[in-house]
Structures are given as structure tokens and as C-alpha cells.
Amino acid sequence: MAEEFGARVEDLQARRRRNLGMGGPERISRQRERGKLTVRERIDLLFDPGSFVEFGLLAHQQSLRGQPVSDPAETPADGVVTGHGQVDGRQVWVIAYDFTVMAGSMGQVGEQFKAARVRELAMRYRKPIVWLLDSAGARIQEAAGSTFAGSGFLFYDQVQMSGVIPQVAAMLGPCAAGTAYIPGLADFVPMVKGTSSMSLGGARLVKAATGEDVTDHDMGGSQVHCYESGVGDNEVADDRECIATVRRFLSYLPSSNAEPPPLAECEDPPDRLVEGLEQIVPASPRAAYDVRKVIKAISDRESWFEIKPTWARNIVVGFTRFGGRAAGIVASQPLHKGGILDCDAADKAARFIRMCDAFNVPLVYLVDVPGFLVGSAVEKQGIIRHGAKMLYATSEASVPKITVVMRKAYGAGYFVMCGKGYYPDLLVAWPFAEISVMGPEGAVNIIFNKVIEQAENPEEKRAQLLQQIRETISPYIAAGWAMIDDVIDPAETRRVIVQGLVQAQGKDLDRPWRKHGNIPV
Amino acid sequence: MPTEVKAELVGNVWKVEAKPGDTVEEDDILVILESMKMEIPVVAPVAGTVKEIRVKEQDVVKEGQVLAVIE
């Protein structure tokens, strides 16, 4: 009996070893030649040492075109490694495609049983889910035919998870066809430069469907998605940086929407006065500077984590910490397009604000905005519809909101950046802030057009009226009306933000029931 | 390989800061546009020599219009 027992255990160990060997040494070395790590190396980097618990290791492909598959050893784990582990001591679930097994294609076992199991359990326990994507897409040999009628649960599940648990889609290889909706629905999408790509149709399908000759990389690499389309969030150099970025992203978020974000230890004094802002921000409201320098100066040291840094750069969004408390920053960026809001900037901000609001991360708005871009080009792009998303997101956000008007806050730019009408928990301005329906130069031309035209010396008249308007734009006028809560020394910005976050930490808004609003997508 | 430097958005040319033949580093300012009352610096995306400046001060430029060529 003991002999039989031992033999059975040995058989189990052999099965485990075989499946841990992935697609075998040859395919593993091809994976490495492409500059990629193996799926198991990636999982080791994602989780705290020794914390990974695998589900479905012994799975394999079951059928091919309806016929049973004879050799399970050919398809270890059915090409997808699933389970859970700890990230900074907190449970996170993973679905990691193994390109060395049938090109990481999504088969029936891997998708309908393994991945579905992870989605179910992550939601059951309200823990984040991470996809490590390196997959040729659906396994057409298994999926072709009208049993397709029974597929598609994946994206429905993702939508149910949205705003309940954080979802990350790390792009470490190809991700073609319908599976590209995994990143499309995820909260965070880092992309490895050179090796990752995503597109609704892969290159071969595109050639067959439309005749277009294009590579997967040119069609859906990080250059496209992190710079032009905005589908990707952060371009990273390699697999290691990608997975480190995933861990960093998760560190700012709670495990689910039922929890507050984790508090970090903070050695940077919360009441530290911010030195050197006068070296960063020019006094002339027209001149450019890099607002990220302001964010770094006021944040806890080393805590700034920018999201979508290379797309719609005229607005800056990302996570940071103040006195150990996580916060989402929405900041005008005068360095690019003068910080003017356009369609992409409004989309970028709205999406980020909604993510922060869903996961209880307070928002800090740093305002230096000349307004929304006007003109025929942006009207054709639907600037009203896109701008409305940002109005919507800022209005709807029920997390603590703190607004610091640094320099300009003109027109609807002031509204979407959480002006008085959007119920900030704290609204302060720097001494040279200009809150106004528009800048003085614009206003003088519109209000006094006729007066200037009819004057004996139009230029002199214009200068005189401009001065008259300038005198109506001052933070002390807004403060005098108590429309803003205070005017602060820029050096006090960090301390004031920390105070605001502490003041609003118990915030609990009660709003009328509705099924959901109708955001102008 | 010449690199075209394009306007990010519609505006006026406020100042031209470089001229053909100038050697520029990456991020050096070539032209400053004015749009929505903001000064919007247009910088060299790469180091090289300015081959052409295709605009002059006061010109109105469209989004995507080539302002300069660097080689």
C-alpha cells in the first residue's frame, strides 16, 4: 500500500514538473530571444517571494475541432497560468498567458474554466485582478463554428468588476482580436516598447479583411497606443519595468471600492514648506513651465506616479501621496499647448477622475488653465461632448476634492478643474491667481470692441481698458466675497492640501437614487 | 533624415527664435506660437541643423502645419 501511495505521489510530481516546464526549452529560448521573460518569471516578479498559489496547473487542451486531444503534455496549463499571490502583502489574482504554449492562445479550458475561475474568485473576495497579456488571441481551431454563440462572458465580467476591483492589463506581447478589449476595459494598461501590441484585428486578419499591409507593431505597438490613441497608459522598456509598474500602480489603490486606499509610511513632514516654487512658476501668466515640477515639490518625496505621460500632455494626471495619503492629481500643463484643454485632454482627465472616485482616492486639482480650445477644428472633433465628460466626472466625484488655483482659471476651464460650483472640499488660490470668465486680453476685445474702434487713439484706449479689466481680476476679490476659502502663500501648498485631506476624510455624500447618469461618452 | 516640426494647435506665430543654418539641441525653442493668449514654445524634437523655417512672425498657422525642418 505504501508503495502504491508513493508511486501515485511521484506521478503527481511528474505531472507538475511537466506543466511547470511550459512549452519546453526550445520555445522558451525563442521567447527569450524576443527579449521577453517566461510567464513564470513574470509571475515571480509580480508577487511577493513565495506567495504565488496556482490554480489549474494540471489543466490542458481538451479538444481540437471536436476531437479529443491525445497528448496533454503538448499543452501545459492550456497556455494560461492562473492563481493568486501577494503584492505588498495584499491578495491579487492573476491570469497570465504563456506564449510558449500554442502562442498563448485562448482555448476552451484556459478561458471558460481557468480564467473564468479567477474572475469569479477575485470578485468573490473583492481583490484586484492582473492580466499578463502575451497571446495570439482566440484559439481559432477550437473556436471556429457557431459554438461561438456561447462565448463573450469575459468582457461582461470585466464590466461588472469595473469600479469594484482594480483591473490591470499588462501588455507584454501581442494581444490581438477581441482580446484587445481586455486592456480596453482595464483601469491601467502599461505597454512594453517593441514587443507588445494590441489591435482589434491582427496583421494577418487585417490583410485578409481589408487588403491593408501593416505589421502588428506598426498598427498597435506602444508608439501608437501610448502616444496617439491613448488606449495604452505608460510605455515601459521591458518586462521587468512593466511588472514593477503594475506593483507601483496597485500600491495607491485599495483592494476594492469597499476600502480606503492604503496609508503609506511618510518621512516627509506633512507641514513642510515648499521651497523654490518661484524658480518653477513664471509670474507672467502667459509663460510656460512644467507643472510636474510643482507636483513633485509639493508631494511626499518619490511618491509621484504619472499616468498616460505621453498622451494628451496638455493635462497631467497621476497618483501621488501627501503625508502618506494617496491622492489623484489633475493638473494643467502649461508646457504643452499652453495647458489648453482639448478633446483628448478632457477624455484623459475624465477617465482618471472616475477611476479615483470609484476607488476612494481623493482628488487634487492644480489649476492653471486658459480654457478650452475653440475653433472649427475642435468643434468637428466634438469638443462640447468631450469637455462635458470632464464636467460630468468632476461633478459626480464624491471623494474629497481639493482645488488650488495657481495662476489662470478661465472660463469653463475653471469649472472642469473643480471650481466653486463643483463643491470642492477646499478651494484656495495663490496670490497671483486669475479667476475670470476669460483672460484680460480676450475680454477687452470682446467687451469694448466698439469703444476701442471709435477711439481717437485705439491702442491707447485699449491699454487703458485692459488695465481697467485687470483690476477686476484678483484673488482678493474672490476671497473678499468668500467664494474661495483662502489665498495662500505657494510655499504653504503642501500643508494646506494635507489639512484639506484630513478635513474631508469622513466625507459621505448622500445623493438621490438613480440607476446611473448618462455621461456623454 | 529631415525632421518636420509641426504646430500642435492653431495659433499665431509670436516669435521666431531660430534661423536656417542654426545648430540646435533637442528641446531648443525654434518658434513661439501664441494661441488662447498663451505662449506656446515649439521645440526641436531632435538635435541637428535648422534647414528651413517656413513661417514668419504674425503668420496664422493650422494644427499640423510644418513650421520648421531640421536635418
Contacts between the chains, C-beta under 8 A, distances in Angstrom:
chain1	res1	chain2	res2	distance
A	286	B	37	6.4
A	286	B	38	5.8
A	286	B	39	4.9
A	287	B	39	5.7
A	288	B	38	7.6
A	288	B	39	6.2
A	288	B	40	7.0
A	288	B	41	5.7
A	334	B	38	7.0
A	336	B	8	7.1
A	337	B	8	5.2
A	337	B	9	5.3
A	337	B	35	7.7
A	337	B	40	6.2
A	338	B	35	6.4
A	338	B	36	6.1
A	338	B	38	2.9
A	338	B	39	7.1
A	338	B	40	4.7
A	339	B	38	7.1
A	340	B	9	7.0
A	340	B	35	7.1
A	340	B	36	5.1
A	340	B	38	6.7
A	342	B	9	7.4
A	370	B	36	4.6
A	370	B	37	6.1
A	370	B	38	5.1
A	371	B	36	6.4
A	373	B	9	6.4
A	373	B	10	8.0
A	373	B	35	7.9
A	373	B	36	6.7
A	374	B	36	7.5
A	375	B	10	5.7
A	377	B	10	6.3
A	377	B	62	7.7
A	377	B	63	5.9
A	439	B	37	4.6
A	441	B	37	5.1
A	442	B	37	6.0
